[in-house]
Amino acid sequence: VAPPAPDGHQPEARPTEPAEPPGDSFVAPGVDRRELRRLRRGTYPAAQVLDLHGQTVAAAAASVERFIAAARSRHRCVAIVHGRGLHSGERGAVLKSQVRARLRTHPAVLAFADAPVHAGGDGAVYVLL
């Protein structure tokens, strides 16, 4: 905290970059957090896309596992489209939360963040492998 100014007023705090919303992004230990910004901006193009619309949670989980296993040795960045959950009623975005929870614990995932707006925004996730 800075000392008070001669006139007795506290200087204004400088704005800092907002903290990441919990659950919306992830970076593995040892990976530079700036990778999140690069993912959100689309600096890394998604080499492959998996669309989970219409799948059950169980089917989506299996699809994500197969997709990551197949992509991890061939691609740096992939996209997974899970949707926003607008038609899920009271359950909300079930696929979104389940997919992101699994990505957070997957050993091949270095980072993930909401896709850029042109690629689905918060209805999709860009994954750095």
C-alpha positions as CSV (number, residue, x, y, z in Angstrom):
1,V,0.0,0.0,0.0
2,A,1.4,3.4,-1.0
3,P,1.9,6.0,1.7
4,P,-0.7,8.8,1.8
5,A,-0.1,11.8,-0.4
6,P,1.0,15.1,1.3
7,D,-2.6,16.3,1.2
8,G,-3.7,13.2,3.2
9,H,-5.5,11.4,0.5
10,Q,-4.7,7.8,-0.4
11,P,-3.6,7.4,-4.0
12,E,-6.0,5.4,-6.2
13,A,-5.2,1.8,-6.6
14,R,-4.1,0.9,-10.1
15,P,-6.4,-1.5,-11.9
16,T,-5.1,-5.0,-12.3
17,E,-6.1,-7.6,-14.7
18,P,-9.2,-9.3,-13.4
19,A,-8.8,-12.7,-11.9
20,E,-9.9,-15.7,-14.0
21,P,-13.4,-16.7,-13.4
22,P,-13.3,-20.1,-11.6
23,G,-13.9,-23.0,-14.0
24,D,-13.8,-21.0,-17.2
25,S,-10.1,-21.5,-17.9
26,F,-7.2,-23.6,-16.8
27,V,-3.4,-23.6,-17.1
28,A,-1.3,-26.6,-15.9
29,P,1.5,-26.0,-13.4
30,G,4.6,-24.8,-15.1
31,V,2.7,-23.4,-18.2
32,D,2.9,-19.7,-18.7
33,R,-0.5,-18.0,-17.9
34,R,-0.1,-15.8,-21.0
35,E,-1.2,-18.9,-22.9
36,L,-4.7,-18.3,-21.8
37,R,-4.8,-14.9,-23.5
38,R,-3.3,-16.5,-26.7
39,L,-6.1,-19.1,-26.6
40,R,-8.9,-16.6,-26.1
41,R,-7.6,-14.4,-28.9
42,G,-7.3,-17.2,-31.3
43,T,-3.5,-16.9,-31.7
44,Y,-3.4,-20.7,-32.0
45,P,-5.8,-21.8,-34.7
46,A,-7.8,-24.9,-33.8
47,A,-6.5,-27.7,-36.0
48,Q,-9.4,-29.9,-35.3
49,V,-12.9,-29.4,-33.9
50,L,-15.2,-31.8,-31.9
51,D,-18.9,-30.9,-31.7
52,L,-20.7,-32.4,-28.8
53,H,-24.2,-30.9,-29.5
54,G,-26.9,-33.4,-28.8
55,Q,-24.7,-35.9,-27.0
56,T,-25.5,-37.2,-23.5
57,V,-22.9,-36.5,-20.8
58,A,-21.6,-40.1,-21.0
59,A,-21.3,-40.1,-24.7
60,A,-19.6,-36.6,-24.6
61,A,-17.1,-37.8,-22.0
62,A,-16.1,-40.8,-24.2
63,S,-15.9,-38.5,-27.3
64,V,-13.7,-36.1,-25.5
65,E,-11.3,-38.9,-24.4
66,R,-11.0,-40.3,-27.9
67,F,-10.6,-36.9,-29.4
68,I,-7.8,-35.8,-27.1
69,A,-6.0,-39.2,-27.4
70,A,-6.1,-38.9,-31.2
71,A,-5.2,-35.2,-31.4
72,R,-2.5,-35.0,-28.7
73,S,0.4,-36.2,-30.9
74,R,-0.7,-34.3,-34.1
75,H,-2.1,-30.9,-33.0
76,R,-1.1,-28.1,-30.7
77,C,-4.6,-26.6,-30.3
78,V,-8.0,-28.1,-30.7
79,A,-11.6,-26.9,-30.1
80,I,-14.4,-28.6,-28.4
81,V,-17.9,-27.2,-29.0
82,H,-20.1,-28.1,-26.0
83,G,-22.8,-25.4,-26.4
84,R,-24.0,-22.9,-23.8
85,G,-26.7,-25.0,-22.3
86,L,-29.5,-22.7,-23.5
87,H,-31.9,-25.6,-24.1
88,S,-31.0,-27.5,-20.9
89,G,-33.6,-26.0,-18.7
90,E,-32.9,-26.0,-15.0
91,R,-29.9,-28.2,-15.4
92,G,-28.0,-25.4,-17.1
93,A,-24.9,-26.0,-19.1
94,V,-24.3,-29.7,-18.1
95,L,-21.9,-30.6,-21.0
96,K,-19.9,-27.4,-20.5
97,S,-19.2,-28.0,-16.9
98,Q,-18.5,-31.8,-17.4
99,V,-16.2,-31.2,-20.3
100,R,-14.2,-28.5,-18.6
101,A,-13.9,-30.6,-15.4
102,R,-12.5,-33.5,-17.3
103,L,-10.1,-31.3,-19.3
104,R,-8.8,-29.8,-16.0
105,T,-7.6,-33.3,-14.9
106,H,-6.5,-34.7,-18.3
107,P,-2.7,-35.2,-18.3
108,A,-2.4,-34.1,-22.0
109,V,-4.1,-30.7,-21.4
110,L,-1.7,-27.9,-20.9
111,A,-4.3,-25.1,-20.8
112,F,-7.9,-24.3,-21.9
113,A,-10.0,-21.2,-22.3
114,D,-13.2,-20.0,-23.9
115,A,-12.9,-20.0,-27.6
116,P,-12.6,-16.6,-29.4
117,V,-16.1,-15.1,-30.2
118,H,-15.8,-16.0,-33.9
119,A,-15.2,-19.7,-32.9
120,G,-18.1,-20.1,-30.5
121,G,-17.1,-17.9,-27.5
122,D,-18.2,-19.4,-24.2
123,G,-20.0,-22.2,-26.0
124,A,-16.7,-23.8,-27.0
125,V,-13.3,-24.3,-25.5
126,Y,-9.9,-24.0,-27.1
127,V,-7.5,-26.6,-25.7
128,L,-3.7,-26.4,-25.7
129,L,-2.1,-29.9,-25.9
